[in-house]
Amino acid sequence: MPETKKSAIILIQTEIGSESKVVEELMKIPEVKEAYVVYGTYDLVVKVETDALEKIREIVTNKIRKLPDIRTTVTMIVVEERIK
């Protein structure tokens, strides 16, 4: 049976002007598959993929939230994915 990946979308607020620097650091994390700088309430949208749901919490807590210049995060676990 094929292994299914677990995914999460993370909304991130950064310190003003630090978006590009934070994206560079986020892309060094192997589980971060996509990162977008966006306008609005949040500054970055990141997609994380792991082989286990528990690893998402570990990545957000121990890797993403500990980066300098990150103010807040909101994590949304993906329950169904459709890609066109």
PESUL-V30506 format. One record per helix or strand of 3 or more residues. SS is the DSSP state (~ for helix, > for strand). FROM is the first residue (numbers start at 1). TO is the last residue. Records with the same first field share a line. If there is no record, write none. Layout:
# PESUL-V30506
SS: FROM-TO, FROM-TO
This chain:
# PESUL-V30506
>: 6-14, 32-37, 44-50, 70-77
~: 19-26, 53-64
